[in-house]
Amino acid sequence: MSESKYSNVHDVAKFFDISEPTVRLWVKKGLIDRSCYVKADTTYRFDIPAIEKHLRGEVEQAYEQLFAVSEPDEFKGVESLDEDF
């Protein structure tokens, strides 16, 4: 019989080096996308590679938003001063 791709809360916590309550908090806050786990009553099983992919995508998206630089209108057409330094 092949091994399941789904892991329990303990395995997820161990993989990401976080506590089990943190895993539960991430689920509650939506940091772990619903597509990354299955739930039966009070039992959760997680797809760790899907979680990792989702979190990486979230981090990359946040990074892009954080460092997206748009040139203010008052600086358009002004030559860069960096060349002198």
Buried (B, 14 or more C-beta within 10 A) or exposed (E): EEEEEBBBBEBBBBBBEEEBEBBBEBBEEEBBBEEBBEEEEEEBBBBBEBBEEBBEEEEEEEEEEEEEEEEEEEEEEEEEEEEEE
